[in-house]
Amino acid sequence: MPENDQELLLRLQNDDEVAYKWIYSKYAEKLFLYAMNILKHQEICEDIIQNVFIQLWEKRKENNITHLKPYLYQSVKFQVFKSFRNQHFKQEDLTRLNLVDASLNASRQIEFDELESLINSLVDKLTPKCREIFIMSRFEEKSNKQIAEELGMSIQTVKNQVSKAIKKLREQMTQEQIVIYPIIIFMLTL
């Protein structure tokens, strides 16, 4: 089973039913649990998940989905709202929807905070001059020329220090961090 959602999306757009089944097996249960946390109505949640996957197949050619997982969760959320609109639900159900949504947003914020903390701790381990140059280059977005002029050194020295910082940061990162935090990799290759 391919792990890469991008590959699955490409295959899905090319009418690959096996890719569609893989997407279903990968996400259906998680999406169902997400819907159940909000609605607490099994039959309605089953219908919602079925509708989401039917629409995914029917619109496979016209959808320009870039990220599969967020797309599927947004689709479920839309279907839940649609259920609220079409039926009379208790205030308790609406409150639960807001709590689940807030929980997902909080989870994203925690991931961002963890990422920021990781980056800061890795940068703090650099030598003072290397750290200063790296921060000016990557966080303050100054050019090598601007840094060289501000610090009274050659452009080549700035380039060497940035390269040294990137090398040290990569060495300090675990393979898991490299996979989980692609933003770090992007930042390290600018």
Secondary structure as UniProt FT lines:
FT   HELIX           5..13
FT   TURN            14..15
FT   HELIX           17..39
FT   HELIX           42..58
FT   TURN            59..62
FT   HELIX           68..86
FT   HELIX           91..124
FT   HELIX           128..134
FT   HELIX           135..139
FT   HELIX           144..151
FT   HELIX           155..172
FT   HELIX           175..180
FT   HELIX           182..189
//
